[in-house]
């Protein structure tokens, strides 16, 4: 009888400690350490890319692999284009004047 009650107390204590440990873990998604120096803005099928530095080149392709834009020597801090295909998911790769290359997946409604 005494052994049963001790086991029950230990079981309850274990469950309470486990619940406390699980709730102590953060659910926050950490922010990027170095955020990208550009933003992709969409409005319907119109896409605008704004960068903190000069954009050297840009390439956009569909999720199925079809290249729809490849522009070299952009030499501007922003770039606008209109999507003229019916797909919804695209990838953007741009190279900035400092030589660094960035890519991002975007969705269009």
N, C-alpha and C positions, 0 to 999 in steps of 0.2 A: 504494500500500500504506500509506504513511504517512498519507495523507489519510483513508483508511478508518478507521484506528485513532483518529485525532483526532476524527472524526465520532462514532465509537462512544463515546469518552470523554465528549464533549459530550452525547450522547443519554442516557447513564447518569447523568451529573451532573444533567441536566434532570429526569429521572424521579425521582431521589432528592430534589431540591429541591421538586418538585411534591408528592410524598408527604409531605414534612416540612411544607410549607405547609398542605396539607389537614388533616393531623392536628393542627395548631396551632389550627385554628378550633374554638371551643367549641360543643358540642352542647347546652349548657344552655339551657333555656327561661327567659327572664327572668321573675322574679316581678312581679306587678302593683305599680306604683309606689304606688298608693293602694288597698289592698284594700277591698272592699265592707264597710260597717259592719253587715252582717247575714249570717246563715247560714241555709241551707235544709236541713233535716234530713228525711229520708224513712225510713219504716219500713212497707213494704208500700204500702198506699194511704193511710196516715196521713202528713200533711205538717205539719211545725212550722217556723215562721219565727221566728227570734230575732234581735233587733236591738239594737245598742248604744244607740240612741236610740228615742224613742217613734214607733211606726208610726201614721201618720195615715190612710192608706187602702191598700187592697190589691185587686188584680185578678188573676185567674188565667184563662187561656184555653187551649184545646187547640191543637195544631199545625194543625188544620184550620180554626181561627178561631172556634170556638164558646166563648163566654164562660161559664164555670161558676161563678165567684165574683166578686162586686164588692161590697166592703164599705168604706163610708166611715165616718169617725169611729171608727176602731178604738181609738185612744188607749191603747195598751198596748205593751210592749216585746216581746211574743211573740204569735203567732197560730197556732192549730191548726185544721186542717180535714181532711176525709176526701174522697178522690176517689171519685166514684160513677159514672164513665163508664169505658168499656173502653179508651180510648186510652192510649198509653204516654209521649208527649212533651207537655209543657206549658210555658207561659211564665208567669212571675210578674212582676208589676210592683208595686212598692210605693213609696209616698211617705212620707218621714219628716217629723217635726215641723219640721225646719229647712227644709222646702220642696224638698229634693232628691229626685229620682225615680230609682229603680234598677230594672233588669229583669234576669232571669236565666232561662235555659232549664233545665228539670229533666226527669229521666226517672223513670218509675215502673215497677216490675216487676210 
